[in-house]
Amino acid sequence: MHPEKWFRSKTRVGGTKQLHLDKIAELKPDLILANKEENTKAQIEALQKDFKVYVSDIGNLADALKMIREVGELTDRQTQAEKLVRDIQKEFDQMGELPLKGKKVIYLIWQKPYMTVGGDTFIHDMLQRCVLKNCFGAQKRYPEISLADMQKATPDLIFLSSEPFPFKEKHRKEFQTLLPQAKTVLVDGEMFSWYGSRLLKVPGYFKVTR
């Protein structure tokens, strides 16, 4: 989480799937920001009985920019939100030619079982903006796949994300042996899956990803 010092000083109210509703109630929030994919329906409905809850549903860049504008309105920060949207859009508009254009990619978010991303995810939209072809883009959400599935897909690239599963160099070496025809790359998951102000940094990251 960023910024690190600020994040470490705040009250913990649980994880995305296991919220501590009692702690949230103690804080008496004026506004709760939730996400359809990350938070459970039951807990959000419980919070909505007592608090104002904004639930985002982000599947692509356009959704992310819409969310920033709406949160800006809810927090009386419309000017700052509009500037952030303009700056993000400008960065994406100026990306230009990317080094991996046209390559077939498998983006892995988990192992045991292996899990990848389907065509209705924000990560898929980011891969498209890199002009990459998602080998499993015809599937939905986060399908489980086997090594045989990966071999059959004949990827040019294997992207091992830093989150939610923290793939490391040892995993990269393993995949390079298992799928020697593909180049295996460790990638920063924040740059493919965070859809807030982090998007300002994304185009620059895509330009140097090889």
GROMACS elastic network, one bead per residue, 0.5 to 0.9 nm:
[ bonds ]
;  ai    aj funct       b0    kb
    1     4     6  0.59958   500
    1     7     6  0.63479   500
    1     8     6  0.87701   500
    2     5     6  0.78808   500
    2     6     6  0.73890   500
    2     7     6  0.63821   500
    3     6     6  0.54646   500
    3     7     6  0.60349   500
    3     8     6  0.87063   500
    4     7     6  0.51184   500
    4     8     6  0.61921   500
    4     9     6  0.87901   500
    5     8     6  0.53374   500
    5     9     6  0.64956   500
    6     9     6  0.53932   500
    6    10     6  0.68401   500
    7    10     6  0.57000   500
    7    11     6  0.88592   500
    8    11     6  0.83390   500
   11    23     6  0.85558   500
   11    27     6  0.89382   500
   12    15     6  0.84147   500
   12    20     6  0.85774   500
   12    23     6  0.81004   500
   13    18     6  0.87112   500
   13    19     6  0.59100   500
   13    20     6  0.52054   500
   13    21     6  0.75120   500
   13    22     6  0.85677   500
   13    23     6  0.58827   500
   13    24     6  0.62030   500
   14    17     6  0.79986   500
   14    18     6  0.57173   500
   14    20     6  0.53796   500
   14    21     6  0.86624   500
   14    23     6  0.87504   500
   15    18     6  0.51649   500
   15    19     6  0.57497   500
   15    20     6  0.83500   500
   15    39     6  0.88123   500
   16    19     6  0.64483   500
   16    34     6  0.88113   500
   16    35     6  0.88946   500
   16    38     6  0.56784   500
   16    39     6  0.52594   500
   16    40     6  0.78686   500
   17    38     6  0.67716   500
   17    39     6  0.53932   500
   17    40     6  0.59596   500
   17    43     6  0.85966   500
   18    21     6  0.89361   500
   18    39     6  0.82076   500
   18    40     6  0.82129   500
   18    43     6  0.83557   500
   19    22     6  0.87762   500
   19    23     6  0.86047   500
   19    24     6  0.81677   500
   19    39     6  0.84776   500
   19    43     6  0.72912   500
   20    23     6  0.55027   500
   20    24     6  0.64868   500
   20    25     6  0.88467   500
   21    24     6  0.50554   500
   21    25     6  0.61439   500
   21    26     6  0.86640   500
   21    43     6  0.78465   500
   21    46     6  0.83638   500
   21    47     6  0.74537   500
   22    25     6  0.51028   500
   22    26     6  0.62942   500
   22    27     6  0.89105   500
   23    26     6  0.50689   500
   23    27     6  0.65665   500
   24    27     6  0.52909   500
   24    28     6  0.67632   500
   24    29     6  0.73385   500
   24    47     6  0.86974   500
   25    28     6  0.52329   500
   25    29     6  0.74377   500
   25    47     6  0.84999   500
   25    50     6  0.84818   500
   25    51     6  0.87284   500
   26    29     6  0.84587   500
   28    31     6  0.89501   500
   28    51     6  0.81627   500
   29    32     6  0.66572   500
   29    51     6  0.71470   500
   29    52     6  0.82884   500
   30    51     6  0.68975   500
   30    52     6  0.66209   500
   30    53     6  0.88693   500
   31    51     6  0.67935   500
   31    52     6  0.51704   500
   31    53     6  0.59002   500
   31    54     6  0.73745   500
   31    74     6  0.83579   500
   31    75     6  0.85202   500
   32    47     6  0.85412   500
   32    51     6  0.72954   500
   32    52     6  0.62597   500
   32    54     6  0.61631   500
   32    55     6  0.84350   500
   33    52     6  0.88405   500
   33    53     6  0.59919   500
   33    54     6  0.50607   500
   33    55     6  0.62168   500
   33    56     6  0.77354   500
   33    71     6  0.85449   500
   34    37     6  0.89661   500
   34    38     6  0.76809   500
   34    39     6  0.64753   500
   34    44     6  0.75395   500
   34    53     6  0.68621   500
   34    54     6  0.59667   500
   34    56     6  0.63226   500
   35    38     6  0.53448   500
   35    39     6  0.56824   500
   35    40     6  0.86804   500
   35    54     6  0.80614   500
   35    55     6  0.50178   500
   35    57     6  0.60251   500
   35    58     6  0.80413   500
   36    39     6  0.58421   500
   36    40     6  0.73466   500
   36    41     6  0.75131   500
   36    55     6  0.61687   500
   36    56     6  0.60652   500
   36    57     6  0.53688   500
   36    58     6  0.82154   500
   37    40     6  0.77599   500
   37    56     6  0.85785   500
   37    57     6  0.69850   500
   37    58     6  0.82785   500
   39    42     6  0.87710   500
   39    43     6  0.74799   500
   39    44     6  0.70781   500
   40    43     6  0.56213   500
   40    44     6  0.63856   500
   40    45     6  0.87313   500
   41    44     6  0.52229   500
   41    45     6  0.60719   500
   41    46     6  0.85805   500
   42    45     6  0.52266   500
   42    46     6  0.62388   500
   42    47     6  0.88064   500
   43    47     6  0.63046   500
   43    48     6  0.86687   500
   44    47     6  0.51078   500
   44    48     6  0.61618   500
   44    49     6  0.89571   500
   44    53     6  0.76292   500
   44    55     6  0.84837   500
   45    48     6  0.50417   500
   45    49     6  0.67645   500
   45    53     6  0.89605   500
   46    49     6  0.56724   500
   46    50     6  0.77849   500
   47    50     6  0.57802   500
   47    51     6  0.58224   500
   47    52     6  0.79692   500
   47    53     6  0.72834   500
   48    51     6  0.51086   500
   48    52     6  0.60563   500
   48    53     6  0.58735   500
   49    52     6  0.83472   500
   54    71     6  0.81285   500
   54    74     6  0.88329   500
   56    63     6  0.85340   500
   56    64     6  0.86235   500
   56    67     6  0.65677   500
   57    63     6  0.73389   500
   57    64     6  0.85086   500
   57    67     6  0.83922   500
   58    61     6  0.78534   500
   58    62     6  0.84269   500
   58    63     6  0.51780   500
   58    64     6  0.58586   500
   58    67     6  0.79782   500
   58   121     6  0.79927   500
   58   122     6  0.65730   500
   58   195     6  0.77372   500
   59    62     6  0.82171   500
   59    63     6  0.62468   500
   59    64     6  0.77866   500
   59   120     6  0.63729   500
   59   121     6  0.51200   500
   59   123     6  0.81773   500
   59   124     6  0.85907   500
   59   125     6  0.74561   500
   60    63     6  0.53780   500
   60    64     6  0.64709   500
   60    65     6  0.89820   500
   60   120     6  0.84293   500
   60   121     6  0.70933   500
   60   123     6  0.79449   500
   60   124     6  0.81239   500
   60   125     6  0.54292   500
   60   126     6  0.75941   500
   60   195     6  0.85899   500
   61    65     6  0.62887   500
   61    66     6  0.85786   500
   61   122     6  0.73761   500
   61   125     6  0.71705   500
   61   126     6  0.78072   500
   61   195     6  0.75215   500
   61   199     6  0.89715   500
   62    65     6  0.52536   500
   62    66     6  0.61816   500
   62    67     6  0.86332   500
   63    66     6  0.50443   500
   63    67     6  0.61569   500
   63    68     6  0.87566   500
   63   195     6  0.88558   500
   64    67     6  0.50765   500
   64    68     6  0.63747   500
   64    69     6  0.88217   500
   64   195     6  0.55849   500
   64   196     6  0.67926   500
   65    68     6  0.51155   500
   65    69     6  0.63782   500
   65    70     6  0.87071   500
   65    84     6  0.87573   500
   65    85     6  0.58758   500
   65    88     6  0.83893   500
   65    89     6  0.85075   500
   65   195     6  0.82933   500
   65   196     6  0.81064   500
   66    69     6  0.52147   500
   66    70     6  0.62251   500
   66    71     6  0.86708   500
   66    85     6  0.85813   500
   67    70     6  0.50751   500
   67    71     6  0.60717   500
   67    72     6  0.83975   500
   67   196     6  0.84225   500
   68    71     6  0.52502   500
   68    72     6  0.60743   500
   68    73     6  0.87241   500
   68    81     6  0.60183   500
   68    82     6  0.80536   500
   68    84     6  0.80326   500
   68    85     6  0.71323   500
   68   196     6  0.70139   500
   68   197     6  0.84042   500
   69    73     6  0.63689   500
   69    74     6  0.87968   500
   69    77     6  0.87792   500
   69    78     6  0.67676   500
   69    81     6  0.54919   500
   69    82     6  0.63762   500
   69    84     6  0.88959   500
   69    85     6  0.74701   500
   70    73     6  0.50934   500
   70    74     6  0.62737   500
   70    75     6  0.86991   500
   70    78     6  0.83100   500
   70    81     6  0.84450   500
   71    75     6  0.61270   500
   71    76     6  0.83609   500
   71    77     6  0.79395   500
   71    78     6  0.82711   500
   71    81     6  0.78320   500
   72    75     6  0.53013   500
   72    76     6  0.58510   500
   72    79     6  0.77244   500
   72    80     6  0.72526   500
   72    81     6  0.51108   500
   72    82     6  0.79140   500
   73    76     6  0.50774   500
   73    77     6  0.60246   500
   73    78     6  0.52317   500
   73    81     6  0.81472   500
   74    77     6  0.76631   500
   74    78     6  0.84598   500
   75    78     6  0.78723   500
   76    79     6  0.84662   500
   77    80     6  0.54774   500
   77    81     6  0.60920   500
   77    82     6  0.86459   500
   78    81     6  0.50298   500
   78    82     6  0.60297   500
   78    83     6  0.85586   500
   79    82     6  0.52727   500
   79    83     6  0.62844   500
   79    84     6  0.86850   500
   80    83     6  0.51880   500
   80    84     6  0.62138   500
   80    85     6  0.86943   500
   81    84     6  0.50928   500
   81    85     6  0.62068   500
   81    86     6  0.86580   500
   82    85     6  0.50591   500
   82    86     6  0.61653   500
   82    87     6  0.85783   500
   83    86     6  0.50933   500
   83    87     6  0.60950   500
   83    88     6  0.85754   500
   84    87     6  0.51200   500
   84    88     6  0.61220   500
   84    89     6  0.85310   500
   84   197     6  0.71965   500
   84   200     6  0.82436   500
   85    88     6  0.52095   500
   85    89     6  0.60849   500
   85    90     6  0.85026   500
   85   197     6  0.86910   500
   86    89     6  0.51563   500
   86    90     6  0.60352   500
   86    91     6  0.86592   500
   87    90     6  0.50987   500
   87    91     6  0.63122   500
   87    92     6  0.88460   500
   87   200     6  0.70695   500
   88    91     6  0.52052   500
   88    92     6  0.64523   500
   88    93     6  0.86613   500
   88   197     6  0.79662   500
   88   199     6  0.62461   500
   88   200     6  0.50478   500
   88   201     6  0.84893   500
   88   202     6  0.88903   500
   88   203     6  0.88373   500
   89    92     6  0.52169   500
   89    93     6  0.60496   500
   89    94     6  0.86335   500
   89   200     6  0.85128   500
   90    93     6  0.50184   500
   90    94     6  0.61942   500
   90    95     6  0.88106   500
   91    94     6  0.53125   500
   91    95     6  0.64562   500
   91   199     6  0.87817   500
   91   200     6  0.67381   500
   91   201     6  0.83197   500
   91   202     6  0.83067   500
   91   203     6  0.61102   500
   91   204     6  0.79168   500
   92    95     6  0.53451   500
   92    96     6  0.85403   500
   92   129     6  0.84325   500
   92   199     6  0.89598   500
   92   200     6  0.85059   500
   92   202     6  0.81761   500
   92   203     6  0.57137   500
   92   204     6  0.88810   500
   93    96     6  0.75866   500
   93   203     6  0.89483   500
   94   203     6  0.82420   500
   95    98     6  0.73906   500
   95   203     6  0.59068   500
   95   204     6  0.74893   500
   95   206     6  0.82020   500
   95   207     6  0.70205   500
   96   207     6  0.83917   500
   97   100     6  0.89345   500
   97   101     6  0.75511   500
   97   130     6  0.89085   500
   97   207     6  0.80607   500
   98   101     6  0.56184   500
   98   130     6  0.65451   500
   98   131     6  0.76406   500
   98   206     6  0.72320   500
   98   207     6  0.56236   500
   98   208     6  0.81561   500
   98   209     6  0.85799   500
   99   130     6  0.86676   500
   99   206     6  0.85580   500
   99   207     6  0.68833   500
   99   208     6  0.75605   500
   99   209     6  0.74169   500
   99   210     6  0.65213   500
  100   103     6  0.59210   500
  100   130     6  0.71920   500
  100   131     6  0.74358   500
  100   132     6  0.69386   500
  100   206     6  0.89965   500
  100   207     6  0.89222   500
  100   209     6  0.77009   500
  100   210     6  0.64618   500
  101   130     6  0.64813   500
  101   132     6  0.57774   500
  101   133     6  0.87438   500
  102   130     6  0.85415   500
  102   131     6  0.56863   500
  102   132     6  0.51628   500
  102   133     6  0.64415   500
  103   131     6  0.77490   500
  103   132     6  0.52554   500
  103   133     6  0.60356   500
  103   134     6  0.87406   500
  103   155     6  0.77920   500
  103   156     6  0.58322   500
  103   157     6  0.70443   500
  104   132     6  0.60291   500
  104   134     6  0.60821   500
  104   135     6  0.60976   500
  104   153     6  0.86838   500
  104   154     6  0.78732   500
  104   156     6  0.50896   500
  104   157     6  0.62399   500
  104   158     6  0.87241   500
  105   127     6  0.84713   500
  105   132     6  0.65713   500
  105   133     6  0.59117   500
  105   134     6  0.52205   500
  105   135     6  0.57488   500
  105   136     6  0.86494   500
  105   154     6  0.88982   500
  105   155     6  0.53515   500
  105   156     6  0.59945   500
  105   158     6  0.56883   500
  105   159     6  0.69791   500
  105   182     6  0.88566   500
  106   116     6  0.69606   500
  106   117     6  0.81574   500
  106   133     6  0.85898   500
  106   134     6  0.61259   500
  106   135     6  0.56740   500
  106   136     6  0.71747   500
  106   150     6  0.76033   500
  106   153     6  0.84975   500
  106   155     6  0.64968   500
  106   156     6  0.84215   500
  106   157     6  0.64237   500
  106   159     6  0.60714   500
  106   160     6  0.85229   500
  107   115     6  0.84529   500
  107   116     6  0.55340   500
  107   117     6  0.64764   500
  107   123     6  0.85914   500
  107   124     6  0.87839   500
  107   127     6  0.88079   500
  107   134     6  0.76078   500
  107   135     6  0.85355   500
  107   136     6  0.88404   500
  107   157     6  0.84662   500
  107   158     6  0.60904   500
  107   160     6  0.62390   500
  107   161     6  0.71579   500
  108   111     6  0.77399   500
  108   114     6  0.69440   500
  108   115     6  0.57397   500
  108   117     6  0.72042   500
  108   158     6  0.74657   500
  108   159     6  0.61178   500
  108   160     6  0.52231   500
  108   161     6  0.61391   500
  108   165     6  0.87938   500
  109   114     6  0.75806   500
  109   115     6  0.57097   500
  109   116     6  0.57204   500
  109   117     6  0.76417   500
  109   142     6  0.85076   500
  109   159     6  0.87819   500
  109   160     6  0.67837   500
  109   161     6  0.55787   500
  109   162     6  0.78403   500
  109   163     6  0.63776   500
  109   164     6  0.61055   500
  109   165     6  0.58838   500
  109   166     6  0.84263   500
  109   167     6  0.83755   500
  109   189     6  0.84400   500
  110   113     6  0.67000   500
  110   114     6  0.52369   500
  110   116     6  0.72475   500
  110   144     6  0.89004   500
  110   160     6  0.85622   500
  110   161     6  0.82309   500
  110   163     6  0.80943   500
  110   164     6  0.69284   500
  110   165     6  0.50835   500
  110   166     6  0.82307   500
  110   167     6  0.81873   500
  111   115     6  0.63856   500
  111   165     6  0.72463   500
  111   167     6  0.86896   500
  112   115     6  0.82189   500
  113   144     6  0.63827   500
  113   145     6  0.73747   500
  113   146     6  0.77461   500
  114   143     6  0.84676   500
  114   144     6  0.56449   500
  114   145     6  0.55429   500
  114   146     6  0.64276   500
  114   147     6  0.80288   500
  115   142     6  0.61096   500
  115   143     6  0.56124   500
  115   145     6  0.58803   500
  115   146     6  0.85576   500
  116   136     6  0.75080   500
  116   141     6  0.84637   500
  116   142     6  0.54308   500
  116   143     6  0.57825   500
  116   144     6  0.66116   500
  116   145     6  0.71363   500
  117   120     6  0.82265   500
  117   121     6  0.67171   500
  117   122     6  0.89693   500
  117   123     6  0.69888   500
  117   124     6  0.65923   500
  117   134     6  0.81767   500
  117   136     6  0.68126   500
  117   137     6  0.71925   500
  117   139     6  0.78995   500
  117   140     6  0.74963   500
  117   141     6  0.59916   500
  117   143     6  0.65274   500
  118   121     6  0.60828   500
  118   123     6  0.84750   500
  118   124     6  0.66016   500
  118   134     6  0.79483   500
  118   135     6  0.88275   500
  118   136     6  0.56854   500
  118   138     6  0.64594   500
  118   142     6  0.57212   500
  118   143     6  0.68395   500
  119   122     6  0.84635   500
  119   123     6  0.85220   500
  119   124     6  0.55489   500
  119   125     6  0.76876   500
  119   134     6  0.77607   500
  119   136     6  0.72206   500
  119   138     6  0.57846   500
  119   139     6  0.60173   500
  119   140     6  0.58933   500
  119   141     6  0.70949   500
  120   123     6  0.86327   500
  120   124     6  0.69038   500
  120   125     6  0.80231   500
  120   137     6  0.78486   500
  120   138     6  0.87779   500
  120   139     6  0.80095   500
  120   140     6  0.58694   500
  120   141     6  0.60258   500
  121   124     6  0.52417   500
  121   125     6  0.66616   500
  121   126     6  0.89631   500
  121   140     6  0.78714   500
  121   141     6  0.61004   500
  121   142     6  0.82171   500
  121   193     6  0.89808   500
  122   125     6  0.50860   500
  122   126     6  0.64136   500
  122   127     6  0.87731   500
  122   192     6  0.76290   500
  122   193     6  0.63322   500
  122   194     6  0.86865   500
  122   195     6  0.81484   500
  123   126     6  0.50426   500
  123   127     6  0.62506   500
  123   128     6  0.86653   500
  123   192     6  0.52692   500
  123   193     6  0.54302   500
  123   194     6  0.88931   500
  124   127     6  0.50278   500
  124   128     6  0.62604   500
  124   129     6  0.87030   500
  124   133     6  0.89903   500
  124   134     6  0.68903   500
  124   137     6  0.71160   500
  124   192     6  0.84291   500
  125   128     6  0.50668   500
  125   129     6  0.63418   500
  125   130     6  0.88403   500
  125   192     6  0.87331   500
  126   130     6  0.65067   500
  126   131     6  0.87770   500
  126   132     6  0.89039   500
  126   191     6  0.85472   500
  126   192     6  0.58733   500
  126   193     6  0.79709   500
  127   130     6  0.50735   500
  127   131     6  0.65105   500
  127   132     6  0.54008   500
  127   133     6  0.72136   500
  127   134     6  0.69685   500
  127   192     6  0.76509   500
  128   132     6  0.53299   500
  128   133     6  0.67219   500
  128   134     6  0.77029   500
  129   132     6  0.73587   500
  129   203     6  0.89949   500
  129   206     6  0.89237   500
  130   133     6  0.88747   500
  130   203     6  0.87502   500
  130   206     6  0.66593   500
  130   207     6  0.84993   500
  133   136     6  0.87029   500
  133   137     6  0.77627   500
  134   138     6  0.84449   500
  134   155     6  0.89310   500
  135   138     6  0.79569   500
  135   150     6  0.85427   500
  135   153     6  0.62323   500
  135   154     6  0.83306   500
  135   155     6  0.69244   500
  136   139     6  0.56882   500
  136   140     6  0.85377   500
  136   143     6  0.84643   500
  136   153     6  0.82327   500
  137   140     6  0.75708   500
  139   142     6  0.81244   500
  139   143     6  0.71087   500
  140   143     6  0.68231   500
  145   148     6  0.81049   500
  145   149     6  0.59638   500
  145   150     6  0.72465   500
  146   149     6  0.50309   500
  146   150     6  0.64564   500
  146   151     6  0.87236   500
  147   150     6  0.50487   500
  147   151     6  0.62113   500
  147   152     6  0.85941   500
  147   178     6  0.82665   500
  147   179     6  0.88163   500
  148   151     6  0.50587   500
  148   152     6  0.60884   500
  148   153     6  0.85987   500
  149   152     6  0.51319   500
  149   153     6  0.62433   500
  150   153     6  0.51370   500
  150   154     6  0.67972   500
  150   155     6  0.73948   500
  150   179     6  0.82651   500
  151   154     6  0.54650   500
  151   155     6  0.75988   500
  151   178     6  0.87643   500
  151   179     6  0.68568   500
  152   155     6  0.84575   500
  154   157     6  0.89864   500
  154   179     6  0.88419   500
  154   181     6  0.79156   500
  154   182     6  0.77220   500
  155   158     6  0.69576   500
  155   179     6  0.87975   500
  155   181     6  0.78741   500
  155   182     6  0.58859   500
  155   183     6  0.85387   500
  156   181     6  0.70772   500
  156   183     6  0.62770   500
  156   184     6  0.87097   500
  157   181     6  0.87122   500
  157   182     6  0.50193   500
  157   184     6  0.57570   500
  157   185     6  0.73126   500
  158   172     6  0.88285   500
  158   175     6  0.80455   500
  158   176     6  0.87885   500
  158   179     6  0.87297   500
  158   182     6  0.65336   500
  158   183     6  0.61373   500
  158   185     6  0.61044   500
  158   186     6  0.84530   500
  159   183     6  0.85836   500
  159   184     6  0.60696   500
  159   185     6  0.50750   500
  159   186     6  0.59534   500
  159   187     6  0.61758   500
  160   163     6  0.87045   500
  160   165     6  0.88827   500
  160   166     6  0.84990   500
  160   167     6  0.59468   500
  160   168     6  0.81415   500
  160   171     6  0.81945   500
  160   172     6  0.73092   500
  160   184     6  0.73119   500
  160   185     6  0.61131   500
  160   187     6  0.58804   500
  160   188     6  0.85093   500
  160   189     6  0.84851   500
  161   164     6  0.74965   500
  161   165     6  0.71319   500
  161   166     6  0.68839   500
  161   167     6  0.61330   500
  161   168     6  0.88807   500
  161   185     6  0.86583   500
  161   186     6  0.61465   500
  161   187     6  0.50654   500
  161   188     6  0.59300   500
  161   190     6  0.87044   500
  161   192     6  0.86556   500
  162   165     6  0.62818   500
  162   167     6  0.53877   500
  162   168     6  0.75648   500
  162   186     6  0.71590   500
  162   187     6  0.62419   500
  162   188     6  0.53509   500
  162   190     6  0.79039   500
  163   166     6  0.51345   500
  163   167     6  0.74381   500
  163   188     6  0.77297   500
  163   189     6  0.53018   500
  163   190     6  0.76516   500
  164   167     6  0.88061   500
  164   189     6  0.77953   500
  167   170     6  0.80557   500
  167   171     6  0.60659   500
  167   172     6  0.75992   500
  167   186     6  0.71995   500
  167   187     6  0.88839   500
  168   171     6  0.54122   500
  168   172     6  0.65360   500
  168   173     6  0.89833   500
  168   186     6  0.71583   500
  169   173     6  0.63006   500
  169   174     6  0.86703   500
  169   186     6  0.74338   500
  170   173     6  0.52217   500
  170   174     6  0.63240   500
  170   175     6  0.88305   500
  171   175     6  0.62298   500
  171   176     6  0.85084   500
  171   186     6  0.89450   500
  172   175     6  0.52611   500
  172   176     6  0.61075   500
  172   177     6  0.87318   500
  172   184     6  0.59061   500
  172   185     6  0.67225   500
  172   186     6  0.68208   500
  173   176     6  0.50289   500
  173   177     6  0.64127   500
  173   178     6  0.87368   500
  173   184     6  0.79425   500
  174   177     6  0.52627   500
  174   178     6  0.62164   500
  174   179     6  0.85877   500
  175   179     6  0.56895   500
  175   180     6  0.75500   500
  175   182     6  0.87394   500
  175   183     6  0.87945   500
  175   184     6  0.65887   500
  176   179     6  0.53800   500
  176   180     6  0.50539   500
  176   181     6  0.80683   500
  176   182     6  0.71273   500
  176   183     6  0.67414   500
  176   184     6  0.58410   500
  177   180     6  0.52979   500
  178   181     6  0.89749   500
  179   182     6  0.57601   500
  179   183     6  0.81474   500
  179   184     6  0.83922   500
  180   183     6  0.72441   500
  180   184     6  0.86752   500
  185   209     6  0.87708   500
  185   210     6  0.78010   500
  187   190     6  0.87896   500
  187   191     6  0.81619   500
  187   192     6  0.85939   500
  187   209     6  0.80529   500
  188   191     6  0.56717   500
  188   192     6  0.72508   500
  188   205     6  0.89155   500
  189   192     6  0.53045   500
  189   193     6  0.59964   500
  189   194     6  0.77921   500
  190   193     6  0.53400   500
  190   194     6  0.50788   500
  190   195     6  0.85983   500
  190   198     6  0.76005   500
  190   199     6  0.89552   500
  190   202     6  0.85944   500
  191   194     6  0.62832   500
  191   195     6  0.86393   500
  191   198     6  0.73120   500
  191   199     6  0.71589   500
  191   201     6  0.74066   500
  191   202     6  0.52538   500
  191   203     6  0.86503   500
  191   205     6  0.72461   500
  191   206     6  0.82657   500
  192   195     6  0.83259   500
  192   199     6  0.88480   500
  192   202     6  0.75777   500
  194   197     6  0.83089   500
  194   198     6  0.63492   500
  194   199     6  0.70741   500
  195   198     6  0.66280   500
  195   199     6  0.60685   500
  196   199     6  0.60039   500
  196   200     6  0.85584   500
  197   200     6  0.59748   500
  197   201     6  0.83091   500
  198   201     6  0.57656   500
  198   202     6  0.69735   500
  199   202     6  0.50366   500
  199   203     6  0.76644   500
  200   203     6  0.71873   500
  200   204     6  0.82488   500
  201   204     6  0.57325   500
  201   205     6  0.64465   500
  201   206     6  0.89762   500
  202   205     6  0.50980   500
  202   206     6  0.62099   500
  202   207     6  0.87476   500
  203   206     6  0.50489   500
  203   207     6  0.62915   500
  204   207     6  0.52270   500
  204   208     6  0.69000   500
  205   208     6  0.55582   500
  205   209     6  0.62663   500
  206   209     6  0.51807   500
  206   210     6  0.85055   500
  207   210     6  0.83647   500
